[in-house]
């Protein structure tokens, strides 16, 4: 019996080699960096999903208190398999707006839309008012779509930082 075992392994390894995809090869002289620069990705869709109540943890001021995070689904190049899902607090969305205003302060041609107004939020309001949350979701959807789908703004380091952090 011990003699059969190595043959099974050899057979399974050779079968695996038959079904593995071929490795990706770059063209002559092309590096990963040049390939990335030549094949620019861009955001093609933004959807604000559900809100989530999160209990603050850590050594910062909101420890033990509830706050809301929003699910943001970002699609790149209209490909369903290239959707990035991030979770952001409203304060992070406001920070995006402030950072964009600062980044484009010299460029008068770029108009940065206003984010939804800051509203006093309480846990009771979140738990009791689905209509308030839906209105907040729609206003965040409009703001982030206006920013992230803008072909100029989406290339900025500010937007990249927002999406990747």
N, C-alpha and C positions, 0 to 999 in steps of 0.2 A: 503493500500500500504506500509506503513512503516514496516509492519511485514514481507513482502517478502524480503526486502533488506538484513537483516542478513542471511537468508537462502542462498541467492545467494553468499554471501561472504563465507559462510561455504563450499558450494559446490565448489566454485572456488579454495579455499585453499586446499581442500582435493584432487581435481584433480591435482593441482600443486604438491602436495606431491607425487602423483603417478608417475609423469614424471621427478622429480628431480633426478639427479644422486646420487648414494650412496657416502657418504663422504669417502675420502681416509684414510685408516687405515694403520699404520705402524705395522710391526711385533713386537712381544713381546720384550721389552727391546731396541728396535731400536729408536734412536732419529733422528731428522731432520739432524743433523750434520753427524752422522754415515751413514745415508742413502745417503747423498750427496757424502761422501767419497767413498762409495761402488759402486756408479753408476756414473762413470766419464764420463763427456761430452767432446767431442772434436770437433774441427772445421773440417768440411769435404769439404767445398767449399767456395771459395771467388770469387766474381764477382765485377768488377768496372763498375758502371753504368754511367749515364750521369754526366756531369759537370753542375754546377749551378753558375751563377754570383750573388754575394751577395754584398750589399752595407754595408760597415763598419759602425758600430754604437758604441756608448759608448765613454768613455774618453780615448781611446787608439789611437795610431798613425794613424790607417787606417780609422778613422771616415770619412764617406762621400765618400770614395774611393771604387772602385769595386775590388773584389778579387774572385778567383775561389775556390769552394769546390767540392769535388768528392763524389759521392754516392758509398758506399761500402756495399755490401750485403754479410753477413757471415752466412753460413748454419751450423748448429750444428747437429751432428749425422745423417747426410743424411735425415733429416726430413724437408719436405717442410714447415710445420707449425712452425718450429723453426728457422726461418731466422731473423737475426738481421740486421737492416739497420742503418748505421751510416754515418755521413758526416764529412769529414776531409779535411783540407787544405793541400797543399803540404808540407808546413813547419812542420805540425804535423807528416807527414810520415817521413820526414828527422829526426825529433826528435825521432821517434820510432827507426830508425836505430842507432842514436847516443846512445840512452839508451841501446839498445841491445849490442852494442859494449862494453859499460862500464860494463854491467851486466855479460857478458861472457868474459871479458878481461883475466881472469885467466884460462879459459878452452880453450886450443888450439885445441881441437877436433871439436869445433863448428865453422863452417864457416858461417859468416853472409854475405849475398849477398850485393852487392853495390846497392844503390837506383839509380833511373834515375838521370842524372846530373841536377843540378839546372840550370835553363834557365831564361833569362830575359823575363819577361812576361809584356805585356802591354794590355790594354783593346782593342786597335785596333787589336793586334795580335789575341786575343781571338775571337773577333767578325768576323774577316776576314779569319781566317785560321782553317777550320775544320780538315784539314790533320794534322796540328800541334797538335791540341787537341786529335785527335785519336791516334797519336803516343805517346803522354804523357799518355793517358789512358792505352794503351797497356803496356807501361813500368811500370806503377804503378801496373797494374794487375800482371805482372811477379814478381815484387819485393814482393808485399804483399802475393801472392800465395806461393812464396818461403819461406817466414817467417811464415805466419799464418798456413800453412799446415804442417810445420815441426813439428813432434810429440814432440820433445824436446822443441823447442822455444815456441810453443803454450801454454805450461804449465807454462811458466815464468810469474812472476808478471808484467813484462814490457808489455807483449802482453795483459794480462788481463786488465791492466790499459788503454792501447790503445783502446781496444774494449769497455770497460765499461765507459770511460770518455766522 
